[in-house]
C-alpha cells in the first residue's frame, strides 16, 4: 500500500528536524565547547575570571565593580572606575555594576534642566548636565584637582537660565522681563544665604528656582562661564558607559588617582604607575577606540603586591 504524498512529506520533514537537531543542538555546541577549552582559549571562554591568592573567585576582568563602602563612598586605597547606570531597583548595589540589569542613562546633550520635586529634594531628577557637574566636583574633591567645567556652577549643577519676556518671530526672547536659574534652589538662611551663579542677565536680576515651579515657558539659555574646557577630570570619570558594566577607564583618569592610591597604600607613586602601565591596553587592532586601563585587574593586582594596611 502506497503512502500518501502528505504522509511522505511529513516523514521527510521529521527526519530533517531530527538530523538538524543532532547537528546544531548537540554536535556543533560540543565542538565549540571542546575548542573553547583548549589552552589559550579556556580562560576567556570561562569569562576571564579573576581569583585571589587563595583561589577564591573575586570577579571578571570584563565586568566592572564598584570599589566603594556600603554607603557608596569611594575606598581611597582603590582606583575608582567610571559611573554606572546599571543598578538593581532595590538599591542593594548603590553604585551600579549589576550584570543582570545592564542599562544606560538615556539622556542626551539637550538634557540641561533639572526636575526639582516640590516637597522632597531626594526625589529630584538631575539632568545630564547637572549629573556631570556634580560628579566632576566629587571626583575633584577625592583626587585634589580642579573639577570646574564649562556650563557648571560652583555648586555643582548646570548653569542654565530660563529667560522670559517678549519674543521675536523666531521665538527668541528680545526683551527679558524675568530670569531664573532653573537648577539652583538658593538658601534663605540668614546666617548662610546663597545667591544664583549669575547676578543679572541683560540687565534683569536673576532669581533662584522654586521647587515645583514650571519654567518651561522661558527660553532655556545655558551659560558657559569662564571654566576651561581642558579640565583635569576626564569625561569617563563623570559619564557612564553604554552597558554600565565597562571595567576600563582612560589613562588620564587613572593618572589623577595615582597619588591618592600611593598614599593610602604607603608606597611611591612610581610603584603605582608601573602597575597602571602593566594593565594598560592600546587601541583595538591598533586604530579602533582609545587606550584603556582595566580597573578590576589593576585593583586586585594592587592587593596582591601592596596590601592596604589602613
C-alpha positions in Angstrom: 0.0 0.0 0.0 1.5 3.3 -1.1 1.7 6.2 1.4 0.0 9.4 0.5 2.1 12.4 -0.5 1.1 14.2 2.7 2.4 11.4 4.9 5.7 11.1 2.9 6.3 14.9 3.2 5.8 14.9 6.9 8.1 11.9 7.4 10.8 13.7 5.4 10.3 16.8 7.5 10.6 14.9 10.7 13.8 13.2 9.5 15.2 16.7 8.6 14.2 18.0 12.0 16.0 15.1 13.8 19.1 15.4 11.8 19.4 19.2 12.2 18.7 18.9 15.9 21.5 16.5 16.3 23.9 18.6 14.2 23.0 22.1 15.5 21.9 21.2 19.0 24.4 18.5 20.0 27.4 18.2 17.7 28.0 21.9 17.0 27.8 23.0 20.6 30.0 20.1 21.7 32.7 21.1 19.1 32.5 24.7 20.1 32.8 23.8 23.8 35.7 21.5 23.1 37.6 24.2 21.1 36.9 26.7 23.8 38.7 24.6 26.4 41.9 24.4 24.5 45.0 26.1 26.2 45.0 29.8 25.5 41.2 29.9 25.0 39.8 28.4 28.2 40.3 31.5 30.4 38.4 33.8 28.0 35.7 31.1 27.4 35.1 30.8 31.1 34.5 34.5 31.5 38.0 35.9 32.1 37.6 35.2 35.8 39.8 36.7 38.5 40.8 34.7 41.6 42.6 35.8 44.7 45.7 34.1 46.1 43.5 31.6 47.9 41.7 30.6 44.7 38.5 32.4 45.6 36.6 33.9 42.7 36.6 37.7 43.1 35.3 39.0 39.7 35.8 39.1 36.0 38.2 41.4 34.1 35.3 42.0 31.7 32.7 43.4 34.2 33.3 46.5 36.3 32.9 46.7 40.1 32.2 49.5 42.5 35.1 49.9 44.8 33.1 51.7 47.5 31.9 51.1 51.0 28.3 50.2 51.8 27.2 53.8 51.5 28.7 54.4 48.1 31.7 56.3 49.3 34.9 55.7 47.4 37.5 53.5 49.1 40.7 55.5 48.9 43.0 52.5 48.5 41.5 51.6 45.2 41.3 53.1 41.8 37.8 54.1 41.0 36.1 53.1 37.8 33.6 55.1 35.8 30.0 55.7 37.0 27.4 53.1 36.2 23.7 53.3 35.5 23.4 49.5 35.9 21.9 49.2 39.4 19.2 47.0 41.0 15.9 48.7 41.8 16.1 47.7 45.4 19.3 49.7 45.9 21.4 46.8 47.1 24.2 47.9 44.9 24.2 51.7 45.2 26.8 52.4 42.6 25.5 50.0 39.9 27.6 47.3 38.2 24.8 44.7 38.5 25.4 42.4 35.5 21.8 41.3 35.5 20.5 44.8 34.9 22.6 46.5 32.3 21.3 49.9 31.5 22.2 53.4 30.2 21.0 56.8 31.2 19.0 57.6 28.1 19.9 61.4 28.3 21.4 63.5 25.6 23.1 66.9 25.3 19.8 68.7 25.5 19.2 67.4 29.0 20.2 70.5 30.9 17.2 71.3 33.1 16.7 69.5 36.5 13.3 68.4 37.7 13.0 69.8 41.2 10.5 67.9 43.4 8.1 70.3 45.2 8.4 68.5 48.5 11.4 66.2 48.7 14.9 67.1 47.4 15.7 63.4 47.4 13.2 62.9 44.6 14.9 65.5 42.3 15.7 64.2 38.8 19.0 65.7 37.7 19.6 66.5 34.1 22.7 65.0 32.3 24.4 68.4 32.7 23.9 68.6 36.4 24.8 65.0 36.8 28.2 65.6 35.1 28.7 68.8 37.2 28.1 67.1 40.5 30.2 64.1 39.6 33.1 66.3 38.5 33.0 68.1 41.8 33.0 64.7 43.7 36.0 63.4 41.7 37.8 66.7 42.2 37.4 66.6 45.9 38.6 63.0 46.1 41.6 63.5 43.9 42.6 67.0 44.9 42.2 68.5 41.4 40.1 71.3 39.9 36.7 70.0 39.0 35.2 73.1 37.4 33.7 72.7 34.0 32.0 74.9 31.4 28.3 75.3 32.0 28.6 74.2 35.6 28.1 76.4 38.7 30.4 76.3 41.7 27.6 74.5 43.5 27.8 71.5 41.1 24.7 72.0 39.0 24.2 73.1 35.4 24.4 76.9 34.9 21.2 77.3 33.0 18.8 80.2 32.8 15.1 80.4 31.9 14.6 83.8 30.2 11.0 85.1 30.0 9.8 88.1 28.0 8.7 89.3 24.6 9.8 87.1 21.7 10.6 87.8 18.1 9.4 85.9 15.0 12.0 83.2 15.6 10.8 82.6 19.2 13.8 84.2 20.8 13.3 86.5 23.8 14.2 90.0 22.8 13.3 91.9 26.0 13.7 89.8 29.1 11.3 90.6 32.0 12.2 87.7 34.3 15.2 85.4 34.5 15.5 82.3 36.7 18.5 80.0 37.4 16.4 76.8 36.9 18.8 74.4 38.6 19.6 76.4 41.7 17.4 76.4 44.8 19.1 79.0 46.9 19.1 79.0 50.7 17.3 81.8 52.5 19.1 81.1 55.8 20.0 84.4 57.3 23.3 83.0 58.6 24.3 81.4 55.3 22.3 82.8 52.4 23.2 81.8 48.8 22.6 83.6 45.5 22.4 82.5 41.9 25.6 81.8 40.0 25.0 84.9 37.9 23.7 88.2 39.3 22.0 89.6 36.2 21.2 88.8 32.6 20.8 91.6 30.1 20.0 94.0 32.9 17.4 91.7 34.6 18.2 90.3 38.1 18.5 86.5 38.1 16.2 84.7 40.6 16.7 81.3 42.2 14.4 78.5 41.2 11.5 77.4 43.4 10.7 73.8 43.9 7.7 72.6 41.9 7.5 75.8 39.7 7.3 75.3 36.0 9.7 77.4 33.9 9.1 75.7 30.5 7.6 79.0 29.2 11.0 80.6 29.3 13.8 80.4 26.8 16.5 78.0 28.1 19.9 79.6 28.0 23.0 77.6 29.1 25.8 79.9 30.4 29.3 78.8 29.6 31.2 80.6 32.4 34.9 81.0 32.4 36.0 77.5 33.3 38.5 75.9 31.0 37.3 73.1 28.7 40.6 71.3 29.4 39.5 70.1 32.8 41.7 67.6 34.8 38.6 65.5 35.4 38.2 63.5 32.2 34.9 62.6 30.5 34.9 59.0 31.5 35.1 60.0 35.2 31.7 61.7 35.0 29.7 59.7 32.4 28.6 56.0 32.4 29.4 53.6 29.6 26.6 52.3 27.3 26.3 49.0 29.1 27.0 50.4 32.5 29.4 47.5 33.1 32.7 48.5 31.5 35.7 47.9 33.8 38.0 50.2 31.9 38.9 53.8 32.4 41.1 56.2 30.4 44.8 56.5 31.2 44.0 60.2 32.1 41.5 59.2 34.8 44.0 56.6 36.1 46.7 59.2 36.3 44.9 61.6 38.6 44.2 58.7 41.0 47.8 57.6 41.4 48.8 59.9 44.2 45.8 59.0 46.3 46.3 55.3 45.9 50.0 55.5 46.6 49.5 57.5 49.8 46.8 55.1 51.0 49.0 52.1 50.5 52.1 53.8 51.7 54.2 53.2 48.6 55.7 55.6 46.0 53.7 57.0 43.1 56.2 55.4 40.7 55.5 52.0 42.0 51.8 52.5 41.4 52.4 53.9 37.9 54.3 50.7 37.0 51.2 48.6 37.8 48.9 51.1 35.9 51.1 50.7 32.8 51.0 46.9 33.2 47.2 46.9 32.9 47.0 49.4 30.1 45.7 48.3 26.7 46.2 50.1 23.4 43.7 50.7 20.6 42.0 47.6 19.3 43.8 46.4 16.1 46.0 49.5 16.5 43.4 52.0 15.3 40.0 51.4 16.9 38.9 53.0 20.2 41.1 54.6 22.8 43.8 53.2 25.2 42.3 52.0 28.5 43.2 50.7 31.9 41.4 47.7 33.4 40.5 48.9 36.9 39.3 45.5 38.2 42.6 43.7 37.3 44.6 46.7 38.5 43.0 46.8 41.9 43.4 43.1 42.6 47.0 43.3 41.5 47.4 46.1 44.0 46.0 44.0 46.8 48.5 41.3 45.9 51.6 43.4 45.6 50.9 46.3 48.0 48.2 45.2 50.6 46.3 48.0 52.2 47.1 48.3 56.0 44.7 51.1 57.0 
